[in-house]
Amino acid sequence: MTVSEVERWGVFETSVDGGPVAVEFRTADGDAAYVESFDGEDGRQLVRFMPDVEGEWTYELAGVPERFVCTPASERNHGPVRRVGADLRWADGTPYRPLTTTWFDQPGAPDRWTEACRAIAASPFDRVRLRVRRNDLARLDARTRELLAAGIGAELVISETDELFLRELVNRLAAYRNVTWCFDDGGERRDWRREAELVAEYDSGRHLISVHGAPVAVDPGPPWLSHLSVPLENLRGVSALRRDYGKPVHVDSCGYEGNGAEPATSLTGPELLTRIWEGTVRGAQVAHGEWYVDAEGGPWSGGGSRPAGVVAQRLRLLRQVLAEMPDGVEPIEDYRDAPTLAVPGSYYLQYLGEHRFPERTFSLPEGTYRVEVLDVWNHAVRRFHETVTDTLTVRLPGTQYQAVQIRRAS
């Protein structure tokens, strides 16, 4: 008998005839997970499960004992995202530093997902916010699986409160490690506790759960909320949110680059870019949005075919910075006039935003440092090495949207 193999945090899937079933998966060491089936496209029931422990798993279907083997995760598979204190990490401990864009398709509009997915894969983004819609779960399923294959996260934004719908949603999609759940409060100040606890109960993958809304409308304290998901135009507020609530902060709406009819959808490129950098260097994850009403294929964040603005491409520099950032960086208060991330003594990233400083001075331990002056808007980098005894003064061009990155070389 051939035994199926599934990598750790991969997707085990099997079908069964008859009505809905509940399946308990177990390991020899006593680890267990409970999963319910959902309606497959061929009329059969499908069971999906994401194993998180290597070795043999056993289960039973229609009274027949079955098993599969969970193998080690592949190189690009870091597992689902977990909360660790005020930070988020992949399940294997790797730092989690996503760059997110918003893509909400509109009911009744042309389906441009094929072009949009190609655009996301070619962009600096490795996470996308998608709207969950009733009676459209099969299409959302296909999109989420496609993103998983490309190594891209999917934040699924939920407005529904119906229990049967939420159970079907979780049973169908919780086996994908790239999923996170976000309830959209929509400014109604609803109490999402019941819905969030229901999702947590049926989600054997233990994915992140948040509620998008301002802290005054959504209490960020309950343990079932893994992180804050907030709308925020003044990104200086990130520092207070991190301090006050001790949880990771996602600014999932800071405005849109575009020419829309509302203030939030008509930001200039420099304004959106500086908001994203400002919030990131204050320790948050900040989502990109774009709303050009006359873009070919429609506004990107309204289900368009590709970003038409300038910010998406200029974020490639931030993507590179995030990818090379050392473990353990935290916002520090040493430089109160500019947000700064640091591993004190070895790494510093400071963003200067709209200020046109001619120079910046850093107090550093003795040693040699690699210094980079990053022109965020023009996507230019000036690199040099400096030997330091106690302070380092970095000369700047005196223009807006500059950042300074310093790494200890010796």
Summary of the structure (lengths in Angstrom):
residues: 410
radius of gyration: 22.9
end to end distance: 57.6
largest distance: 74.6
contacts: 1309
relative contact order: 0.10
helix: 20%
strand: 34%
